[in-house]
C-alpha cells in the first residue's frame, strides 16, 4: 500500500503513457521510499531492472549487470561485456527482443555503477542519446541515494546529458497527515500529540516510522532505535551523508556548524565556523543540501544576497547533534530522563519550529489564506541605536497587504502566553514595521502544538493555528 505520493505516481504514469521515449530521474534522501514507489507503481512490468552494487569495482559491476541481463532474457550466447559501452549494447539487444508496447528500464542506485575510471557516464549518454531517445517506446527510470551524484552528473551535466531528463521527481518526506496515515496502516497506537513528538525526531522519513513497535511508547521507541548503542538506527547519521554525498566530510562540517545556530548562518559565518574555504565547491555543497531538503536559504527583499541565511531544517540531523552524537551506553530510561532537562525543552521549541516550517501550506489553510498569493520567508535584522536585533522565523507576506508574523510554540499541555512573551512579540512587530512599506498591515499569528490557554494576553492574538490543523492533507 502506497501512502501519499499521488502527484509522483501521476507523473510516473504520464511518462509511461507518453507517445515518446521518456527519461525519468527519481531522487531524494536515503530511506525516503524511492525504490518502493517505482516498484509499487509498475509492479512487475519492467523490461529490465538492475540495482548498482555499493563500493563494487568496475569489473564486479559489469559482471553483476551481465548476470541480470541473462536472468531477464538476454541470449546466453552473448559475450560478457568488457566495458559499459558493451554492457549498454547488450541491453539494447535485450530491449529489442521485448514484445511489450512500452519498455520500462529501471536502473536503481545508478551512482554506484559509476566506479572509478569506469567511463560509465559516456556510455550511458550514448545509450540514451544514440539509441533509446530515438525510439518512442522506452521509459528509462533512474534512481539513487547518492543525490549529489544525480544532481551534478545528470542534472548539471554539461555534455551529452545536458537537459535530457524529461521528468525530475524529487521525493520529499511525508507530511504529518501522511505520517498519520502510515501510523494507522501499521496499527500503531499513537495519537496526534505523539505523532508530532515522533516527527520532531524523525521528520517524515517513512522508513524510520516503519521501525516503530506498537508494544512500545513513542519515547521508548526513540530511545531503543536511535539512542541505545545497539539500536538499529543508532548509526543512521553517518549512513545518510555517506550514501548521499560522495565526499561527505565537508557536507557534515556545514551541517554541524548550522546545528549550533538556531537562526542559521550566513555563508561567511559557515566558512568561519566550519573552517572551510570560500570557493565554488562550498557553493555546490550548499546547493546540494538545499536541493535535498536538509537546509533552507532565506533572504528578505531588503537584504543583499550575500547576507542570505542558511538554516538547518532537517529534524533528524538536529536531533542527532542535540542528543545522539553524545549518547553512549544509555539505559532504557534515558529519553524519559532527558525530557526533564532544559536542554530537552530548548530542543523541543527549535524542533517544533522546523515541523511548522515544513507545513507552511497547512498553516496558510488554517489561517484561511490558502487562496491568497503570499511569499513565505524568515526575516532578521541586527540591533542598532534605534531598536534591538530581531529574528522572525516565519513571515507570510500576503497579496492583500497583510503580513502575518508567526510565533511557533511547542506546549503539549497547551500554550500560555506570558507578559514577557507578549511584549517580545510586540517588539518584533514594531521593529519589522520600520522596514516594511507603510501600506502593509502587520498581524500576529500563534501556532501551537496543542492549543492556547486563555488569559489576558491570549485574546490579543486573533489568528491561532493548532497542532491538529497541521495534519490537514
URDA-V964921 format. One record per residue. PSI is psi in degrees with one decimal (none if undefined). OMEGA is omega in degrees with one decimal (none if undefined). Layout:
PSI;OMEGA / PSI;OMEGA
//
This chain:
125.4;179.0 / 123.6;174.9 / 129.8;178.1 / -144.0;176.1 / 23.9;-177.4 / -44.2;-179.3 / -41.2;-178.8 / -41.3;178.1 / -40.9;178.9 / -39.8;179.6 / -39.2;176.3 / -40.4;179.5 / -35.6;176.1 / -41.6;178.4 / -38.9;-180.0 / -39.7;-175.4 / 4.6;179.9 / 154.8;177.2 / -1.1;-177.2 / 166.9;172.4 / 139.4;-177.1 / 146.6;-179.2 / 110.5;-174.2 / 133.2;175.0 / 118.9;175.9 / 121.9;-175.7 / 165.8;-177.2 / 173.3;-174.3 / 164.0;176.1 / 143.7;174.7 / 12.0;-173.2 / -13.1;175.2 / 26.8;-177.5 / -53.0;-178.3 / -41.9;179.0 / -44.8;-179.8 / -47.3;-176.5 / -43.8;-178.5 / -36.7;178.7 / -32.3;-179.8 / -41.0;-175.0 / -2.9;179.2 / -120.5;-178.9 / 17.6;-173.2 / 39.3;179.2 / 134.2;170.8 / -37.6;176.3 / 137.7;173.6 / 144.6;-178.8 / 144.6;176.9 / 126.0;179.0 / 155.6;-177.3 / 126.9;-176.2 / 127.1;175.4 / 26.5;174.7 / 152.7;176.9 / 168.3;179.6 / -39.8;179.5 / -43.0;179.6 / -39.1;177.7 / -44.7;-179.7 / -39.3;178.8 / -44.4;-179.1 / -38.2;178.1 / -43.3;179.7 / -43.3;178.4 / -39.2;178.1 / -39.0;176.6 / -44.5;179.9 / -44.4;-178.7 / -27.2;-175.6 / 17.9;168.1 / 1.1;178.6 / 140.9;177.3 / 122.7;-178.4 / -16.8;179.4 / -12.3;179.1 / 133.5;-179.7 / 150.1;177.3 / 142.7;-178.4 / 144.3;175.3 / -11.9;179.0 / 170.3;178.4 / -23.8;173.6 / -43.1;176.5 / -42.7;-176.2 / -44.7;-179.7 / -27.0;174.8 / -39.8;176.5 / -36.8;176.6 / -38.2;176.4 / -41.8;178.5 / -43.6;180.0 / -43.1;-179.3 / -39.8;-179.0 / -28.1;180.0 / -19.6;-174.7 / 138.4;177.6 / 0.5;-179.2 / 145.4;-178.8 / -29.9;178.6 / 120.2;-178.4 / 110.1;-178.0 / 116.5;-179.3 / 117.8;-177.8 / 112.5;177.8 / 100.6;-178.3 / 152.5;-177.9 / 46.9;-179.2 / -40.4;-179.5 / -31.0;-179.1 / -19.1;179.1 / -17.3;-177.0 / 70.4;179.7 / 167.2;-179.1 / 132.1;178.2 / 28.8;-175.5 / -21.4;-173.6 / 32.8;-177.7 / -47.0;-175.2 / -48.9;178.0 / -38.6;179.7 / -40.5;179.1 / -42.3;175.8 / -46.2;-177.1 / -38.9;178.7 / -46.9;-177.2 / -52.3;-174.9 / -38.4;-174.0 / -14.2;-176.3 / -61.3;-170.7 / -44.7;-176.3 / -19.9;179.8 / -18.2;176.3 / 177.8;179.0 / 8.6;-172.1 / 13.8;-176.5 / 131.7;167.7 / 104.7;-179.7 / 122.0;179.6 / 124.0;175.2 / 154.9;-175.0 / 158.5;176.8 / 148.9;178.0 / -26.7;-179.7 / 75.5;-172.7 / -38.5;-178.4 / -33.7;177.5 / -46.8;-179.8 / -41.8;-179.4 / -46.1;-173.3 / -36.4;-176.6 / -25.2;-178.2 / -60.7;-175.5 / -40.9;-177.7 / 14.5;179.9 / 132.0;-179.9 / 8.5;179.5 / -132.8;-174.0 / -16.3;180.0 / 6.1;-178.6 / 121.0;175.7 / 28.4;-178.1 / -22.6;179.5 / 124.6;-177.4 / -22.6;176.0 / 117.4;173.1 / 118.6;-177.7 / 104.2;176.2 / 115.7;-179.8 / 113.8;-177.1 / 168.3;178.0 / 160.9;180.0 / 151.8;168.7 / 173.4;174.7 / -38.7;178.8 / -44.4;-179.6 / -35.5;175.0 / -37.8;177.4 / -39.9;176.7 / -41.5;179.8 / -42.9;177.3 / -42.2;179.1 / -43.8;-178.3 / -29.6;178.7 / -1.6;-179.6 / 43.7;176.2 / 134.0;-173.2 / 55.9;-175.2 / 133.2;175.2 / -177.1;-174.6 / -36.8;176.8 / -42.6;-179.6 / -37.4;178.9 / -40.2;176.2 / -42.3;177.2 / -43.6;178.7 / -38.4;-179.2 / -34.4;179.7 / -24.9;177.8 / -50.0;-168.8 / -9.6;-171.5 / -152.9;-179.4 / 39.1;179.3 / 109.6;-171.4 / -40.6;-175.5 / -41.1;-179.9 / -41.5;-177.5 / -32.7;-180.0 / -13.6;-179.8 / -5.6;179.3 / 139.9;-178.9 / 131.8;-177.0 / -22.0;-178.0 / -7.5;-178.0 / 152.2;173.9 / 166.0;177.1 / -43.5;-179.1 / -42.1;178.9 / -40.3;176.9 / -46.8;-179.2 / -44.4;-179.9 / -48.5;-174.2 / -35.0;-177.2 / -45.4;-169.5 / -32.8;-170.0 / -30.5;176.9 / 140.0;-176.7 / -36.2;179.6 / 8.9;-178.6 / 143.9;-176.2 / -30.9;-177.2 / 18.8;-177.7 / -35.7;-178.4 / 19.9;-175.1 / -36.1;-175.3 / -49.7;-177.8 / -35.3;178.7 / -38.4;-179.2 / -54.9;-172.9 / -31.2;177.5 / -34.6;-178.8 / -30.6;-174.8 / -30.1;-174.0 / 129.5;-174.9 / -33.6;175.3 / 83.5;-167.7 / -16.0;-171.4 / -45.8;-177.5 / -31.7;174.8 / -43.6;-179.2 / -36.7;177.7 / -40.5;178.5 / -46.4;179.9 / -41.8;-179.6 / -41.0;177.9 / -42.3;-178.5 / -27.6;-178.2 / -22.1;-178.0 / 4.7;-177.1 / 109.4;-176.2 / -49.0;-173.4 / -5.9;179.6 / 179.3;-177.3 / 151.1;170.6 / 169.9;178.2 / -44.6;-179.9 / -38.1;178.9 / -34.8;175.6 / -43.3;178.6 / -43.7;-179.2 / -48.9;-174.8 / -36.2;-177.5 / -4.6;-179.4 / 52.2;179.2 / 161.5;178.2 / 148.7;177.0 / 103.4;-179.8 / -174.9;-178.6 / -28.3;179.3 / -41.2;177.5 / -39.4;177.8 / -43.0;179.3 / -39.1;178.9 / -46.9;179.6 / -41.0;178.6 / -41.5;179.3 / -43.3;-179.0 / -35.2;176.3 / -45.8;-178.9 / -35.9;-177.8 / -5.3;176.3 / 10.6;178.6 / -30.6;-174.2 / 146.4;171.1 / 151.1;179.0 / 131.4;178.0 / 148.3;179.1 / 117.7;-180.0 / 159.2;-173.9 / -21.3;-179.8 / 7.8;178.8 / 154.2;174.5 / 154.3;-178.8 / -35.3;-178.9 / -16.0;177.8 / 6.8;-179.0 / 146.0;-179.0 / 136.3;174.3 / 128.0;-173.2 / 134.0;177.1 / 123.5;-179.2 / 1.1;179.2 / 117.9;-174.8 / -45.2;-176.2 / -40.9;179.9 / -39.6;177.8 / -43.8;177.8 / -40.7;-179.1 / -49.5;-176.7 / -26.6;-179.3 / -35.4;-171.9 / -48.6;-170.5 / -41.8;-174.3 / -37.2;-176.2 / 12.0;-179.5 / 111.1;179.8 / 126.1;177.3 / 40.4;-177.5 / 154.0;178.0 / 177.3;-174.0 / -11.2;179.0 / 10.9;-174.7 / -49.5;-175.6 / -35.3;177.4 / -41.3;-179.8 / -39.0;-177.2 / -23.4;-178.3 / -11.6;-179.9 / 6.7;-173.6 / 156.2;175.2 / -33.1;178.7 / -42.9;179.0 / -44.5;-179.2 / -40.0;178.0 / -44.9;179.1 / -41.5;179.9 / -47.6;-179.6 / -42.8;-178.9 / -43.7;-177.9 / -38.1;178.4 / -35.7;175.3 / -41.6;178.8 / -39.6;177.2 / -43.7;179.3 / -42.1;-179.6 / -24.7;177.3 / -0.9;-178.3 / 40.8;-179.4 / -29.9;177.7 / -42.5;179.0 / -34.9;177.8 / -43.0;177.0 / -41.2;178.1 / -43.9;-178.6 / -31.9;178.8 / -5.3;179.0 / 26.4;-176.9 / 21.7;-177.8 / -24.6;179.9 / 0.8;-178.7 / 130.6;176.6 / 136.3;-177.9 / 146.6;170.7 / 133.8;-179.1 / 124.0;-176.9 / 177.0;171.9 / 164.9;-176.5 / 143.1;178.5 / 153.8;173.6 / 146.9;179.5 / 155.3;178.4 / 155.5;175.9 / -163.9;-177.9 / -15.7;-173.4 / -22.3;-178.3 / 160.3;177.3 / 166.9;174.2 / 146.3;-175.7 / 137.5;173.4 / 119.1;177.5 / 116.4;-172.5 / -22.4;-179.3 / 114.4;173.8 / 139.6;174.2 / 104.7;-177.4 / 104.0;-169.3 / 154.4;-179.6 / -14.4;178.0 / 18.0;175.7 / 24.1;173.0 / 135.2;173.8 / 118.5;177.8 / 119.8;175.1 / 109.7;-172.4 / 123.0;172.3 / 128.1;-176.1 / 121.8;-173.7 / 127.8;177.0 / 119.8;-179.5 / 92.4;-177.5 / -29.2;180.0 / 9.3;-175.8 / 139.3;-176.0 / 134.4;176.8 / 114.7;180.0 / 122.7;178.0 / 167.5;178.8 / -37.4;179.3 / -43.9;179.7 / -38.4;-179.6 / -42.0;177.9 / -37.0;177.6 / -41.5;177.9 / -43.3;178.7 / -37.2;177.9 / -44.2;177.9 / -45.1;-179.0 / -38.1;-179.8 / -44.8;179.6 / -43.7;178.2 / -39.8;-178.9 / -25.3;178.1 / -24.5;-174.0 / -11.4;-178.2 / 153.2;175.5 / 147.8;-175.8 / -25.1;-178.4 / -13.4;-177.2 / 132.1;175.6 / 125.3;-176.3 / 123.5;-175.3 / 136.3;179.9 / 152.1;173.9 / 140.4;-176.7 / 121.7;179.5 / 116.3;-175.9 / 155.8;-178.0 / -29.6;-175.2 / 45.4;174.5 / 176.9;-176.0 / 131.7;174.4 / 136.0;-175.6 / 130.2;172.5 / -167.3;-174.9 / -17.4;-178.8 / -22.1;-173.9 / -35.6;-178.5 / -9.5;177.7 / -16.1;179.5 / 111.8;-175.8 / -44.4;-175.7 / 118.6;179.8 / 139.1;178.0 / 132.3;-179.9 / 167.2;177.7 / -38.3;178.8 / -38.3;-176.7 / -18.8;175.2 / -12.9;-179.7 / 4.4;179.3 / 141.5;-179.0 / none;none
//
